[in-house]
Amino acid sequence: MRQLACYDFSFRGRILYPLVSAFLLFPLAGCEESQPAAWGLRDEVLELPAVQRDEIAQLLAAVHGSYEDPRIRIVDEEATEALQEAREDAEDAESDGADSEDDAAADVEAADVETLVAYKDLVDPQRLIRGRELFGQYCAGCHGVSGDGMGPAGEYLYPPPRDYRPGVFKFTSTPDNFKPRREDIELVIRRGAKGTSMPAFRWLPKQDVAALTDYVILLSRRGELELSLLNYILEEGFEEEDFKDPDTLAEFRESAFELLARIDERWNDAEDAIVMPEVPEPPRTEETILAGQSLFLDKKQNCYSCHGADARGGIEDDTLSKDAWGQPAIAANLTTGMYHGGGRPIDLYRRIHSGITTRMPAFGTALADDPEQIWHLVHFVQAVGEGREITAEPTGLEDEAASDGAAGDEAASDGAAGDEVPEDTDS
């Protein structure tokens, strides 16, 4: 199917695209009833042997419930220890011939009796149900029921709707490779992503934005856990018969709980990892804009190698690396003034400082000796987005060309030396 190219930023594109998007998405509003009321599994998981596929499905259900009963859970270590002790006591009592009907394990809520693990909820299940309702009404048409970006409108949209399942988010206030903070997700919901098909939901009540954020986090955590379990099976080379061995299965489950704890830890770490400027933003002047232009065109920063010397971005071709979602990592066209992650100075600062996971590198470390330079780049990007022409050419190319030429001359000289005929020492 032909995709809608939302990179047409002419007057016609700016007017026509939102209208066409609205036309496509209007029939999908309230589409929750037409969607299958179940979360799906990845195709790669479905291709696993049944015993491995079922184990992943059971673990996902224990941690995240189901579409009808969504949950965000972690292992409750104290309750798990009590559960295991109660089971051991019951087994000892049974071996002694005592009545084990009063098994304390039966009193532990949210327990998986087979694996002897108890879980606790991190989020009120009722709020997750509200988030599911909102997601089904406003989001699933593009992002899909499972958050895989494969909703019925997805094939018509470019860039494609976000797939939450890898556990990766592009626009955050946290350092590179960190999870987003809750406020980051709420901000995208409220203001949308300019230049994409993601609309703004400024009119949603605060409590609904919070519920929707919780549900997006659930889909991301569930998807990342599923992917982590899949990769662990493939990397360790587990065979179908391995999952029929109690000891091997116990080892796998222990590793699964470690993966779950790691995911939870990364979400917790993000809340206190906000990136704040090391120096205040200076006044935007002609000097700061030109300083930013010099940085943009300097070979050391190499911004222009992706964004182009005219800042109009890259083009899609087969030589580009892929991002976390398997899409070509195309650099943004900065001249449009349409910044997907927000156009506030602090938004642009964080993009430059921390980069965009799997796409744009972070420059916070490279510019650490003079952090005000990040603000200079921010001012340059703002000016270009407002229509300013770039008045210089990239620097460092002459030195690079001269270096290449010198290397070529040296190689040629070495070759010529090798062709010289040695003197006849016998004459």
C-alpha positions in Angstrom: 0.0 0.0 0.0 1.1 3.5 -0.7 2.3 5.3 2.5 1.4 8.8 3.4 4.6 10.8 3.4 4.4 13.2 6.3 7.7 14.8 5.2 5.9 17.0 2.6 6.3 20.3 4.5 5.0 22.6 1.7 1.9 24.6 2.5 -0.2 22.0 0.8 1.5 19.2 2.8 0.9 21.1 6.1 -2.7 21.5 5.4 -3.6 18.4 3.5 -1.8 15.8 5.6 -3.7 16.5 8.9 -6.9 16.4 7.0 -6.1 13.0 5.3 -4.9 11.6 8.6 -8.1 12.7 10.3 -10.1 11.1 7.5 -8.2 7.8 7.9 -8.3 7.7 11.7 -11.9 8.9 12.2 -13.5 5.5 11.4 -11.0 4.0 13.9 -12.1 6.1 16.8 -13.7 3.8 19.4 -12.3 0.8 17.5 -11.7 -1.1 20.7 -14.7 -3.4 20.1 -13.5 -4.3 16.6 -10.0 -5.3 17.9 -9.3 -8.8 19.1 -9.6 -8.7 22.9 -6.2 -10.3 23.5 -2.6 -9.4 23.5 -0.6 -11.2 20.8 2.9 -12.8 20.9 5.7 -12.0 18.6 6.0 -14.0 15.5 9.4 -15.3 16.6 7.9 -16.5 19.9 5.1 -18.3 18.0 7.7 -20.1 16.0 9.3 -21.6 19.1 8.4 -25.2 20.2 5.1 -25.3 22.0 6.7 -26.0 25.4 8.9 -22.9 25.2 6.2 -20.7 23.7 3.8 -21.7 26.5 6.4 -21.0 29.2 6.9 -17.5 27.9 3.1 -17.0 27.7 2.6 -18.2 31.3 5.4 -15.9 32.6 3.9 -12.9 30.8 0.5 -13.7 32.2 1.9 -14.0 35.7 3.6 -10.6 35.5 1.3 -8.6 33.3 -2.1 -10.4 33.4 -4.2 -10.4 30.3 -6.0 -7.9 28.1 -9.1 -8.3 30.3 -7.1 -8.1 33.5 -4.0 -5.9 32.8 -1.3 -5.8 35.5 2.2 -4.4 36.2 3.7 -6.8 38.8 7.1 -7.7 40.1 8.2 -10.6 42.3 7.3 -10.1 46.0 10.4 -11.5 47.5 9.1 -11.7 51.1 5.8 -13.3 50.1 7.7 -15.7 47.8 10.0 -16.8 50.6 6.9 -17.3 52.9 5.2 -19.2 50.1 8.2 -21.5 49.6 8.6 -22.1 53.4 4.9 -22.9 53.7 5.2 -25.4 50.9 8.2 -27.0 52.4 6.4 -27.3 55.8 3.4 -28.8 54.1 5.6 -31.4 52.3 7.3 -32.2 55.6 4.0 -32.6 57.3 2.7 -34.7 54.5 5.7 -37.0 54.6 5.1 -37.3 58.4 1.5 -38.4 57.7 0.0 -35.2 59.1 -3.0 -33.4 57.6 -1.7 -30.8 55.1 -5.0 -29.2 54.2 -4.1 -26.1 56.2 -1.4 -25.2 53.8 -0.3 -21.6 54.3 0.6 -21.3 50.7 -3.0 -21.2 49.8 -3.3 -17.9 51.7 -0.7 -16.1 49.6 -2.4 -13.9 47.0 -1.1 -13.5 43.4 0.9 -16.7 43.7 2.0 -19.0 40.9 1.8 -22.3 42.8 3.8 -24.3 40.2 6.8 -22.0 40.4 6.3 -21.0 44.0 6.5 -17.3 43.2 4.3 -14.5 44.6 3.8 -11.2 42.8 2.7 -7.7 43.9 1.1 -5.0 41.9 2.9 -1.8 41.2 -0.1 0.0 39.7 -3.8 -0.1 40.6 -5.4 -2.6 38.2 -8.5 -0.4 37.9 -6.3 2.4 36.6 -4.8 0.0 34.0 -8.3 -1.0 32.9 -9.1 2.7 32.4 -5.9 3.0 30.5 -6.8 0.1 28.3 -10.1 1.6 27.5 -8.5 4.9 26.5 -5.8 3.1 24.5 -8.4 1.1 22.6 -10.4 4.2 21.9 -7.7 6.6 20.8 -4.4 4.7 20.2 -5.0 1.1 19.1 -6.0 2.1 15.6 -2.4 3.1 14.9 -0.4 1.4 17.7 -2.2 -1.9 17.7 -3.8 -3.8 20.6 -0.5 -5.2 21.8 1.4 -1.9 21.2 3.2 -3.4 18.3 2.6 -0.4 15.9 0.5 -2.7 13.7 -2.9 -1.1 14.0 -5.2 -1.0 11.0 -4.1 2.5 10.1 -0.5 1.8 10.6 0.3 0.7 7.0 -0.9 4.1 5.7 1.4 6.2 8.0 5.0 7.4 7.7 6.8 7.4 10.0 5.2 4.2 11.2 3.4 4.2 14.5 5.6 3.5 17.5 6.1 -0.2 18.5 6.5 0.0 22.3 7.6 -3.6 22.7 11.4 -3.2 22.4 11.2 -1.0 25.5 12.9 1.8 23.7 11.7 5.5 23.6 13.2 8.1 21.4 12.3 11.4 23.0 13.2 11.5 26.7 14.6 13.9 29.3 17.0 11.2 30.5 20.5 10.3 29.4 21.2 8.1 26.4 20.0 4.5 26.7 17.8 5.3 29.7 14.1 4.7 30.0 11.9 7.7 29.9 10.4 9.3 32.9 6.6 9.2 33.3 6.5 12.9 32.5 8.2 12.3 29.1 5.4 9.9 28.0 2.7 12.2 29.4 4.2 15.1 27.5 4.1 13.2 24.2 0.5 12.3 24.8 -0.4 15.9 25.5 1.4 17.6 22.7 1.8 14.9 20.1 4.8 14.5 17.8 4.9 17.3 15.3 5.7 16.2 11.8 4.2 12.7 12.4 0.8 11.2 12.6 0.8 11.3 16.4 -1.9 13.9 17.4 -2.0 15.9 20.6 -4.5 15.0 23.3 -4.4 18.2 25.3 -8.1 17.9 26.1 -7.7 14.7 28.0 -8.3 15.0 31.8 -5.1 14.7 33.9 -6.2 11.4 35.4 -6.8 9.9 32.0 -3.4 11.0 30.8 -1.9 9.3 33.8 -4.0 6.1 33.2 -3.0 6.1 29.5 0.7 6.5 30.5 0.5 3.6 32.9 -0.9 1.4 30.1 1.8 2.4 27.6 4.4 1.5 30.2 2.7 -1.8 30.7 2.8 -2.6 27.0 6.4 -1.6 26.9 7.4 -3.6 29.9 5.5 -6.7 28.7 7.0 -6.5 25.3 10.5 -6.0 26.6 10.1 -9.0 28.9 8.9 -11.1 26.1 11.8 -10.1 23.9 14.3 -10.7 26.7 13.0 -14.2 27.3 13.0 -15.0 23.6 16.6 -13.8 23.2 17.7 -15.7 26.3 16.3 -18.9 24.9 18.0 -18.4 21.5 21.3 -17.2 23.0 21.6 -20.1 25.4 20.6 -22.6 22.8 17.8 -24.2 24.8 16.3 -27.2 23.1 12.7 -28.4 23.3 13.6 -31.3 25.6 15.4 -28.9 28.0 12.1 -27.4 29.1 10.9 -30.9 30.1 13.7 -31.2 32.6 12.7 -29.8 36.0 16.2 -28.5 36.9 16.7 -26.7 33.6 13.2 -25.2 33.7 13.9 -24.0 37.3 17.1 -22.4 36.0 15.3 -20.7 33.2 12.6 -19.3 35.5 15.2 -18.0 37.9 16.9 -16.1 35.0 13.4 -14.9 33.9 12.9 -13.3 37.3 16.3 -11.6 37.0 15.4 -10.2 33.6 12.1 -8.9 35.1 14.0 -7.2 38.0 16.4 -5.6 35.6 13.6 -4.1 33.6 11.9 -2.8 36.7 15.2 -1.3 37.9 15.8 0.6 34.7 12.3 2.2 34.9 13.0 3.2 38.5 16.4 4.6 37.7 15.0 6.8 35.0 12.8 8.8 37.4 15.9 10.4 39.0 18.0 10.7 35.9 16.7 13.8 34.3 19.2 15.8 32.1 19.5 19.4 33.2 21.7 22.0 31.5 25.1 22.4 33.1 25.0 26.2 32.3 22.1 28.5 31.9 20.9 29.3 28.4 22.6 32.5 27.1 20.6 35.1 25.2 20.1 34.1 21.6 22.2 36.5 19.5 23.8 36.6 16.0 27.0 35.5 17.7 25.5 32.4 19.3 23.8 31.4 16.1 27.0 31.7 14.1 28.9 29.8 16.8 26.3 27.0 16.5 26.6 27.0 12.7 30.4 26.6 13.0 29.9 23.6 15.3 27.3 22.1 13.0 29.6 22.4 10.0 32.8 21.3 11.8 34.2 17.9 10.9 34.8 17.1 14.6 31.1 17.2 15.4 30.2 16.0 11.9 26.5 17.0 12.2 26.3 17.7 8.5 27.3 14.2 7.5 23.8 13.1 8.5 21.7 16.3 8.4 23.4 17.6 5.3 25.4 20.8 4.8 22.0 22.5 4.2 20.4 20.9 7.3 17.7 19.3 5.2 18.3 15.8 6.5 19.1 12.5 4.9 17.2 10.4 2.4 16.1 6.8 2.7 18.4 4.2 1.0 19.6 0.7 1.7 23.0 1.8 3.0 21.5 3.5 6.2 21.8 1.7 9.5 18.5 0.6 11.2 17.0 2.0 14.4 15.6 0.0 17.2 12.4 -0.7 15.2 14.1 -1.8 12.0 13.5 1.5 10.2 16.2 3.4 8.3 17.9 5.9 10.6 17.1 9.0 8.6 18.4 12.3 10.0 15.7 15.0 10.5 15.2 17.9 8.1 15.9 20.8 10.5 14.7 23.5 8.1 11.1 22.6 8.6 11.0 23.7 12.3 9.0 20.6 13.0 10.8 18.7 15.8 9.2 15.4 16.7 10.5 15.5 20.2 9.4 19.1 20.9 10.7 22.5 19.9 11.3 24.1 23.3 15.0 25.1 23.9 15.3 22.4 26.7 13.9 19.8 24.3 16.5 20.6 21.7 19.2 20.8 24.3 18.4 17.2 25.5 18.3 15.8 22.0 21.9 17.2 21.4 23.2 16.3 24.8 21.8 12.8 25.0 21.1 11.9 21.4 18.3 9.7 20.2 18.7 6.0 21.0 20.0 4.0 18.0 19.8 7.0 15.7 21.5 10.2 16.7 24.7 10.1 18.9 25.0 12.0 22.2 27.2 15.0 22.3 27.1 15.8 26.0 30.5 14.2 26.6 32.2 15.5 23.5 31.2 19.1 24.4 31.7 18.7 28.2 34.6 21.1 28.3 32.4 24.0 27.0 28.8 23.0 27.7 27.5 26.4 26.4 28.3 25.1 23.0 25.2 22.9 23.2 23.1 26.1 23.6 24.9 27.5 20.5 23.7 24.5 18.5 20.2 24.9 19.9 20.1 28.5 18.7 21.4 27.5 15.3 18.8 24.8 15.0 16.1 27.2 16.0 17.3 29.8 13.5 17.4 27.3 10.6 14.0 26.1 11.5 12.7 29.6 11.2 14.1 30.0 7.7 17.7 31.2 8.2 20.0 30.3 5.4 23.3 28.6 6.1 26.1 30.9 5.1 29.2 28.7 5.3 30.5 25.4 4.1 31.6 22.4 6.1 35.1 22.7 7.6 37.9 20.1 7.8 37.1 18.7 4.4 40.2 20.4 2.8 42.5 18.9 5.5 40.9 15.5 5.0 41.3 15.7 1.2 44.9 16.9 1.7 45.6 14.1 4.1 44.2 11.6 1.6 46.2 13.1 -1.2 49.4 12.9 0.9 48.8 9.3 1.7 48.2 8.6 -2.0 51.5 10.3 -2.9 53.4 8.4 -0.2 51.9 5.1 -1.5 52.9 6.1 -5.0 56.4 7.0 -3.9 56.8 3.7 -2.1 55.6 1.9 -5.2 58.1 3.8 -7.4 60.9 3.0 -4.9 60.0 -0.7 -5.1 60.4 -0.6 -8.9 64.0 0.8 -8.9 66.6 -1.5 -10.4 69.4 -2.2 -7.9 73.0 -1.3 -9.0 75.2 -4.1 -10.4 77.7 -4.6 -7.6 79.8 -6.9 -9.8 80.8 -4.2 -12.3 
